[in-house]
Amino acid sequence: MPILESLLDTDAYKLHMQQAVFHHYPDAEVVAEFHSRNDEDLLPLMGQIEEQLRQAGRLRLSAEEARYLAQRPFLSQDYIEHLSHKPLDASLLEVHEREGQLAVRVSGLWQDVILWEIPILAIISEMRNRFRYPQLGVGEAITRLDQKLDWLSSELSTEEMAEFSLVDFGTRRRFSRAVQEAVVTRLRERLPAFRGTSNYRLAHRLGLPAVGTQAHEWFQAHQQLGFPLAQSQRAALLTWLDEFDDHLGIALTDCITMDAFLRDFDFELASRYQGLRHDSGDPIVWGEKAIAHYQRLGIDPGGKTLVFSDGLDLPRAVALFRHFRGRINTSFGIGTQLTCDLPGVSPMNIVFKLVECNGGPVAKISDSAGKTLCRDADFIHRLRQAFQLSL
C-alpha cells in the first residue's frame, strides 16, 4: 500500500518555496541529502523505502487539487500549471548504502529537487514505524492526545484557551499518514484557537488554513546564487517579499544565528514581514531579542507575531505563551510531539538538507550547536567572517 497518495501530502512551505524558485532561480542546481541523527539501522528497509519513493514519483496533481491551489491568493497560475505538468521526478533520486547507513541523495534543478524533502522523510518515518511498531496506530495516538488536551484544558483559563494559537507541523516525522489526519481532526474539534496545519492535503480535506513560509534551504541556497556572501541573507529576505509581497510574511531567523539575522533585519524588512519563526536556541532569549529589536526600530511588537517551532511539546508551548502574552502575538508549531507520540515509540530524528548549490557548499550556522550542518570547514569559516561571527 502506498504511503503517499497525493502530491499535496507535503508541507506548505515546499510549494511556496518552489514557486519562488520557479520564478526567480529556474536554472539553479542543488544537491540535498537525507541525514539521520538516530543510531538506527534502516538498511533492512532500503528496498521498501526506495519502492515507496518510486511510487511517490508517479503522483500527479488532480484537477480538483489544482483548483484548490488556485484559490490561494499568493499562488500563481503559471506555477500551478508547472506543478501539474512537472511534479516529483524520481530520476533525481539515489538510494544506496553509505558507511553502513541508508543514504538518500537528490540532485538536479532546485525547482525539481525541492519537493522531495517531505516525501523522503514521511516515507522513511512511516516505513520504519510499520516495521518497529506494527501493533500501534490511530487509537493509541488519539488516547495520548486526549490526555494532553485534557491537561491543556485544565491548565489554561477559558480566555487563555481562546488565545493559545497552535498549528500542526507534524508531516515530516509523523507516525503515519492516518495518525496525522486523526490528530489534526481532533485538534480542530477540541482547540478553539487551532490555526491549521502545514500539510496541504489535510488543509484541503479538513477545510483548514495551510501554514508555512520558508525553510533554511531558501537562505542556504542564496549563499551560492551570485550575491556577495555577506548580502546573501538580505537577498533571500528581499526576494521572498518580491514574490509574495504582503502574504507569507513570517521570516525564519536562524540560518546564520539570530544575532546575524537581526543585523540584516532593518526597518524596511521588519515593517513588511508580519513576524519571525524560532527554530533553534533558547526561545526566551530569542523572543526577548526580537521584541527589543522591534522596539529599537520604533515598531510596536504588539502588531507582530513570533512563531515557535523548535521541538515543542504542549507544556513548553504554554510556558512560552504565558511569558510573552500581552507583549507580542505568539503561535506554536508542534510536530513530532503530536503526530508521533504513542506509548513506547521513540520518534526518529531525521532531516533532509541542502548540501550544495550551483556546485558550491552551503551551510547553516544554527543557534543550537548540534543543528549546524556543513561538511566544508573552510566555507563555514568564510560564512562566519562574512556575518561577523566569532571564529
C-alpha positions in Angstrom: 0.0 0.0 0.0 1.5 3.4 -0.9 2.3 5.7 2.0 1.7 8.8 -0.1 -1.5 9.1 -2.2 -1.4 12.8 -3.0 1.1 15.3 -4.3 -0.3 17.7 -1.7 0.6 15.4 1.2 3.6 17.7 1.9 4.4 20.8 3.9 3.1 24.0 2.6 6.4 25.8 2.6 7.7 23.4 0.0 5.2 24.6 -2.6 5.7 28.2 -1.5 9.4 28.0 -1.9 9.1 26.1 -5.2 7.1 28.9 -6.7 9.7 31.4 -5.7 12.5 29.2 -7.1 10.4 28.7 -10.3 10.1 32.4 -10.9 13.5 33.7 -9.6 16.1 30.9 -9.9 14.8 28.4 -12.5 18.4 27.3 -13.5 19.8 26.9 -10.1 21.1 23.4 -9.4 21.4 21.8 -6.0 22.2 18.6 -4.1 20.3 17.6 -1.0 20.8 14.6 1.3 19.0 12.6 3.9 20.6 12.6 7.4 19.5 10.6 10.5 20.6 11.7 13.9 19.4 8.3 15.3 21.8 5.4 15.6 19.4 3.1 13.9 19.9 0.6 11.1 17.5 1.3 8.2 19.3 -0.8 5.7 16.8 -3.8 6.0 14.1 -1.4 4.8 16.0 0.2 2.0 14.3 -1.7 -0.8 10.8 -1.0 0.5 11.7 2.7 1.1 13.0 3.0 -2.4 9.9 1.4 -3.9 7.7 3.8 -1.9 9.8 6.7 -3.2 9.4 5.5 -6.8 5.6 5.2 -6.3 5.6 8.8 -5.0 7.3 9.8 -8.2 4.2 8.7 -10.1 1.9 11.0 -8.2 0.1 13.7 -10.2 -1.8 16.8 -9.2 -5.5 16.2 -9.7 -7.8 18.8 -11.3 -9.6 19.3 -8.0 -6.3 19.8 -6.2 -5.2 22.3 -8.9 -8.4 24.2 -8.4 -7.9 24.2 -4.7 -4.4 25.7 -5.0 -5.7 28.3 -7.4 -7.8 29.7 -4.6 -4.7 30.7 -2.7 -4.1 34.4 -3.5 -0.3 34.0 -3.4 0.0 31.0 -5.8 0.3 32.0 -9.4 -1.5 30.2 -12.3 1.8 29.7 -14.2 3.3 27.9 -11.2 0.2 25.7 -10.7 0.4 24.7 -14.3 4.1 23.9 -13.9 3.3 21.8 -10.9 0.6 20.0 -12.8 2.9 19.1 -15.6 6.2 18.5 -13.7 5.7 17.0 -10.3 8.1 14.7 -8.4 10.9 13.5 -10.6 12.1 10.1 -9.3 15.0 10.0 -11.8 16.8 12.5 -9.5 16.9 10.0 -6.6 19.9 8.0 -5.5 19.0 5.4 -2.7 22.1 3.5 -1.5 24.2 2.4 1.4 27.0 4.7 2.7 29.2 3.8 5.6 26.8 1.2 6.8 23.8 3.6 6.8 20.8 4.3 4.5 21.7 7.2 2.2 19.3 9.2 0.0 20.7 11.9 -2.3 18.7 14.1 -4.7 20.4 16.3 -7.3 19.2 18.4 -10.1 17.4 21.7 -10.7 16.4 23.3 -7.4 12.9 23.7 -8.6 12.7 19.9 -9.1 14.7 18.8 -6.0 12.8 21.0 -3.6 9.6 18.8 -3.5 11.5 15.6 -2.4 12.2 16.6 1.3 8.8 15.8 2.8 8.1 12.6 0.8 11.5 11.2 1.8 11.1 12.0 5.5 7.5 10.9 5.8 8.1 7.7 3.9 11.2 6.7 5.9 9.4 7.6 9.2 6.3 5.6 8.4 8.0 2.6 6.9 10.3 2.4 10.0 7.3 2.7 12.3 5.4 0.0 10.4 8.4 -2.3 10.9 9.1 -1.5 14.6 5.6 -0.9 16.0 3.1 -2.9 13.9 0.7 -3.1 16.9 0.2 0.7 17.3 -1.9 3.1 15.4 -4.6 5.7 15.5 -6.3 4.5 18.6 -3.2 4.8 20.8 -2.3 8.2 19.3 -5.7 9.7 20.0 -5.8 8.3 23.5 -2.5 10.0 24.2 -3.6 13.2 22.5 -6.8 13.4 24.5 -4.8 13.1 27.7 -2.7 16.1 26.6 -5.7 18.1 25.6 -7.4 17.4 29.0 -4.3 18.7 30.7 -4.3 21.8 28.5 -7.9 22.5 29.3 -7.3 22.2 33.0 -4.1 24.3 32.8 -5.4 27.3 30.7 -8.3 29.5 31.5 -11.1 29.9 29.0 -9.6 33.3 28.0 -6.2 31.8 27.6 -7.5 28.8 25.6 -9.1 31.3 23.1 -5.7 32.9 22.6 -3.5 29.8 22.5 -2.6 29.5 18.8 -1.5 26.1 17.8 -0.5 24.7 14.3 0.2 21.2 13.3 3.8 20.9 11.9 3.9 17.1 12.0 4.2 15.8 8.5 7.9 15.1 8.3 8.3 12.8 11.3 4.7 11.5 11.7 4.0 8.0 12.9 1.8 7.5 9.9 -0.4 9.4 7.5 -3.5 8.0 9.2 -2.3 9.1 12.6 -1.6 12.7 11.5 -5.0 13.0 10.0 -6.7 11.7 13.1 -4.6 14.1 15.3 -5.3 17.1 13.2 -9.0 16.3 13.1 -9.1 16.0 16.9 -7.2 19.3 17.4 -9.7 21.0 15.2 -12.5 19.6 17.3 -11.1 20.5 20.7 -8.9 23.6 20.4 -10.7 26.9 19.9 -7.5 28.6 18.6 -6.3 25.8 16.4 -4.9 27.7 13.4 -4.3 25.0 10.8 -1.7 22.6 9.5 1.5 22.7 7.5 0.1 19.8 5.4 -1.6 21.0 2.2 -3.6 17.7 1.7 -5.0 17.9 5.2 -5.8 21.6 4.9 -7.7 20.8 1.7 -9.6 17.8 3.2 -10.4 19.4 6.5 -11.0 23.0 5.5 -8.1 24.4 7.4 -5.5 27.0 6.7 -2.3 25.7 5.2 0.5 27.3 7.2 4.2 27.7 6.1 6.6 30.2 4.6 10.3 29.4 4.0 12.8 26.9 5.3 16.6 27.0 5.9 17.2 25.9 2.3 15.9 29.2 1.0 18.6 31.1 2.8 21.3 28.5 2.3 20.9 28.4 -1.5 21.3 32.2 -1.6 24.9 31.7 -0.4 25.7 30.4 -3.9 23.3 32.3 -6.2 25.7 35.1 -7.1 25.2 37.5 -4.2 28.1 38.7 -2.1 28.2 36.2 0.8 27.6 39.0 3.4 24.5 40.1 1.4 23.0 36.6 0.8 20.6 36.6 3.8 19.3 40.0 3.0 18.9 39.0 -0.7 16.8 36.0 0.4 14.5 38.1 2.6 14.0 40.7 -0.2 13.4 38.2 -3.0 10.8 36.5 -0.8 9.0 39.8 -0.5 9.3 40.3 -4.2 7.5 37.0 -4.8 4.8 37.2 -2.1 4.5 40.9 -1.1 2.1 41.0 1.9 1.5 37.2 2.1 3.5 34.5 3.8 5.4 37.1 5.9 6.9 35.0 8.7 10.7 35.0 8.4 12.9 32.2 9.6 15.8 33.7 11.7 18.4 31.0 12.5 20.1 30.1 9.2 23.1 32.2 10.4 22.2 32.8 14.0 19.6 35.2 15.4 22.1 38.0 16.0 23.3 38.0 12.4 19.7 37.9 11.2 18.8 40.9 13.2 21.7 42.9 11.8 20.1 42.4 8.4 16.5 42.8 9.5 16.3 46.6 9.2 13.2 48.9 9.4 12.0 48.1 5.9 12.2 44.4 6.4 10.8 44.4 9.9 7.9 46.6 8.8 7.0 44.4 5.8 7.3 41.0 7.4 4.5 40.0 9.8 6.7 38.2 12.2 9.5 35.7 12.9 9.9 32.0 13.4 12.1 30.4 16.0 13.8 27.0 15.3 16.9 26.8 17.5 18.5 28.2 20.6 16.9 29.4 23.8 13.3 30.5 22.9 13.0 33.0 25.7 16.3 34.7 24.8 15.3 34.7 21.1 11.9 36.2 21.8 13.3 38.9 24.0 15.9 39.8 21.3 13.1 40.0 18.8 10.9 42.3 21.0 13.9 44.6 21.8 14.8 44.8 18.1 11.3 45.9 17.1 11.3 48.5 19.9 14.7 49.8 18.8 13.3 50.3 15.3 10.2 52.1 16.6 7.9 49.2 15.7 5.2 48.1 18.1 5.8 44.4 18.9 2.1 44.1 19.6 1.4 44.1 15.9 3.9 41.3 15.2 3.9 37.5 15.7 6.5 35.1 17.0 6.1 31.5 15.8 7.9 28.9 17.9 8.7 25.6 16.2 11.8 24.0 17.8 11.0 20.6 19.3 8.0 21.9 21.2 5.5 20.0 23.3 2.4 21.4 24.9 3.9 22.3 28.4 6.8 24.2 26.8 4.4 26.0 24.4 2.2 27.0 27.4 5.2 28.4 29.3 6.3 30.4 26.2 2.7 31.6 25.7 2.5 32.9 29.2 5.9 34.5 29.1 5.2 36.6 26.0 1.4 37.1 26.4 0.3 40.7 26.1 3.7 41.8 24.7 3.7 40.2 21.2 1.5 37.7 19.4 2.6 34.1 19.6 1.8 30.9 17.7 3.2 27.4 18.3 4.0 24.9 15.6 4.2 21.4 17.1 5.2 18.4 15.1 6.6 15.2 16.4 5.2 15.6 19.9 1.7 15.5 18.4 1.9 13.2 15.4 4.4 10.6 16.6 3.6 10.4 20.3 2.4 6.9 21.0 3.2 4.7 24.0 6.7 3.2 23.7 7.5 4.9 20.4 10.9 6.6 20.0 10.4 9.1 17.2 13.1 9.4 14.5 15.3 12.5 14.4 15.8 12.8 10.7 16.4 15.7 8.3 16.9 16.3 4.6 19.2 19.2 4.0 20.7 21.1 1.1 24.4 20.5 0.9 25.3 22.2 -2.4 24.0 24.9 -4.7 25.5 25.6 -8.2 28.5 23.4 -7.3 29.4 25.2 -4.1 28.8 24.3 -0.5 26.0 25.8 1.6 25.7 26.0 5.4 23.5 26.6 8.3 25.1 28.2 11.5 22.4 27.5 14.0 21.7 28.9 17.4 21.9 25.3 18.6 25.4 23.8 18.0 24.0 20.4 17.2 22.0 21.8 14.3 24.9 23.4 12.4 25.4 21.5 9.2 28.1 21.7 6.6 31.0 19.4 5.5 33.2 22.2 4.3 35.1 23.8 7.3 36.6 26.5 5.1 33.2 27.6 3.9 31.9 27.8 7.5 34.9 30.0 8.3 34.1 32.3 5.4 30.5 32.5 6.3 31.4 33.4 9.9 33.7 36.1 8.7 31.1 37.5 6.3 28.5 37.7 9.1 30.8 38.9 11.8 30.5 35.8 13.9 33.2 34.6 16.3 35.6 32.2 14.7 
